[in-house]
Amino acid sequence: MRAQKNVGPSRVTIVIIKKDLIGNDGIYMCGLAFEDLLDQGGLVEVEKKNKKKAEILYNAYDGSNGFYRCPVEKSVRSLMNVPFTLEKSGLEIEFIKEAAKENMVQLKQHKSVGGMRASIYNAKPLTGVEKSVAFMKDF
C-alpha cells in the first residue's frame, strides 16, 4: 500500500490504531505543522498564499516565449508541484547545476517523467519563489 504525504514530514501516514501509539515524532511534527497553518491564518489564508506562489511561477513559464514550458494543462495545474521543461532539453543539466549554486535543489523530476519540478509546499516562502523566478529570467 502506498500513501501520499499531505501533512508533516515525508514518511508519515496517520492511522490511529491505539491511542497509546500516538506519541511518536512524526505525529508530533504533524501537530507542529497544523499549529503553523493556524498561525498563518488557517487554511483559507494558506491557500491564498499558495495560489499566489503558483501564479508567479506559472506566469514565469507562460511568459517566457516558450523557453520554459509547463506540460500540464492550465485547468489542472498543481499548487504544490510545478513541473517544467526547457525549450532545449540539453540545457536542463546546466540549469540544475546553476540552480544548485543558488541553493535551489531537488529540481529533477522522476526519470520516468523527465523535465524538472519546482516544489512549492506550504513551508516554501513567497521570497523563495521570487528568487527562483529571478534565477530563471537570468538563466
C-alpha positions as CSV (number, residue, x, y, z in Angstrom):
1,M,0.0,0.0,0.0
2,R,1.2,3.5,-0.8
3,A,0.1,6.7,0.8
4,Q,0.5,10.3,-0.2
5,K,2.1,12.8,2.2
6,N,-0.1,15.9,2.7
7,V,0.8,16.9,6.3
8,G,4.0,16.8,8.2
9,P,7.3,15.3,7.2
10,S,7.7,12.6,4.5
11,R,7.2,9.0,5.5
12,V,4.3,10.0,7.8
13,T,0.8,8.5,7.3
14,I,-1.7,8.9,10.1
15,V,-3.6,5.8,11.1
16,I,-4.6,5.8,14.7
17,I,-5.0,2.2,15.8
18,K,-4.5,2.5,19.6
19,K,-4.3,5.8,21.5
20,D,-1.0,4.8,23.1
21,L,0.7,4.7,19.7
22,I,0.2,8.4,19.1
23,G,3.4,9.6,20.9
24,N,5.9,9.4,18.1
25,D,8.0,12.1,16.4
26,G,6.1,12.1,13.1
27,I,2.7,12.7,14.7
28,Y,4.3,15.4,16.9
29,M,5.7,17.1,13.8
30,C,2.3,17.0,12.2
31,G,0.9,18.8,15.2
32,L,3.6,21.5,14.7
33,A,2.6,21.7,11.0
34,F,-1.0,22.2,12.0
35,E,-0.1,24.9,14.5
36,D,1.9,26.7,11.8
37,L,-1.0,26.6,9.4
38,L,-3.3,28.1,12.1
39,D,-0.6,30.8,12.9
40,Q,-0.6,31.8,9.2
41,G,-4.4,32.4,9.4
42,G,-5.8,29.0,8.7
43,L,-6.3,27.0,5.5
44,V,-8.0,29.9,3.7
45,E,-5.0,32.2,4.1
46,V,-2.5,29.5,3.3
47,E,-4.4,28.6,0.2
48,K,-4.3,32.3,-0.9
49,K,-0.5,32.3,-0.4
50,N,-0.1,29.0,-2.3
51,K,-2.2,30.3,-5.2
52,K,0.0,33.4,-5.3
53,K,3.2,31.4,-5.3
54,A,2.0,29.1,-8.1
55,E,0.7,32.1,-10.1
56,I,4.1,33.7,-10.0
57,L,5.8,30.6,-11.1
58,Y,3.4,29.6,-13.9
59,N,3.4,33.2,-15.2
60,A,7.2,33.0,-15.5
61,Y,6.8,29.8,-17.6
62,D,3.9,31.1,-19.7
63,G,5.6,34.5,-20.3
64,S,9.0,33.0,-21.4
65,N,8.1,32.8,-25.1
66,G,8.5,29.0,-24.9
67,F,11.9,28.9,-23.2
68,Y,10.2,27.3,-20.1
69,R,7.3,25.0,-20.7
70,C,4.8,23.5,-18.4
71,P,3.5,20.2,-19.7
72,V,0.3,20.4,-17.6
73,E,-3.0,21.8,-19.0
74,K,-3.8,25.1,-17.2
75,S,-7.1,23.9,-15.8
76,V,-5.4,21.1,-13.8
77,R,-2.1,22.6,-12.7
78,S,-0.9,21.9,-9.2
79,L,-0.4,24.5,-6.5
80,M,2.4,22.4,-4.8
81,N,4.4,20.7,-7.6
82,V,5.1,22.8,-10.7
83,P,6.6,20.7,-13.5
84,F,8.5,22.3,-16.3
85,T,10.9,21.6,-19.2
86,L,13.2,23.8,-21.1
87,E,12.8,24.6,-24.8
88,K,16.2,22.9,-25.3
89,S,16.3,19.8,-23.1
90,G,20.1,19.8,-23.4
91,L,20.1,22.8,-21.1
92,E,18.4,21.1,-18.2
93,I,21.6,19.6,-16.7
94,E,23.2,23.1,-16.8
95,F,20.0,24.6,-15.3
96,I,20.1,22.2,-12.4
97,K,23.8,22.8,-11.8
98,E,23.4,26.6,-11.8
99,A,20.3,26.4,-9.7
100,A,22.2,24.3,-7.1
101,K,24.8,27.1,-6.8
102,E,21.9,29.3,-5.6
103,N,20.7,26.7,-3.1
104,M,17.8,25.7,-5.3
105,V,17.9,21.9,-5.2
106,Q,15.7,18.8,-5.9
107,L,14.5,20.2,-9.2
108,K,15.0,17.0,-11.2
109,Q,11.8,15.1,-11.9
110,H,11.5,11.3,-11.7
111,K,13.3,9.7,-14.6
112,S,10.0,8.2,-15.9
113,V,8.6,11.7,-16.3
114,G,11.6,13.8,-17.3
115,G,12.0,17.5,-17.1
116,M,12.1,19.4,-13.8
117,R,9.8,20.2,-10.9
118,A,9.6,23.1,-8.5
119,S,8.0,22.1,-5.3
120,I,6.4,25.0,-3.5
121,Y,4.8,23.4,-0.5
122,N,3.3,25.3,2.4
123,A,6.7,25.9,4.0
124,K,8.2,27.5,0.9
125,P,8.1,31.3,1.3
126,L,7.0,33.7,-1.3
127,T,10.5,35.2,-1.4
128,G,11.9,31.7,-2.4
129,V,9.5,31.6,-5.3
130,E,10.5,35.2,-6.3
131,K,14.2,34.2,-6.1
132,S,13.5,31.2,-8.3
133,V,11.8,33.3,-10.9
134,A,14.6,35.9,-10.9
135,F,17.1,33.0,-11.4
136,M,15.0,31.7,-14.3
137,K,14.9,35.1,-16.0
138,D,18.7,35.4,-15.7
139,F,19.3,31.9,-16.9
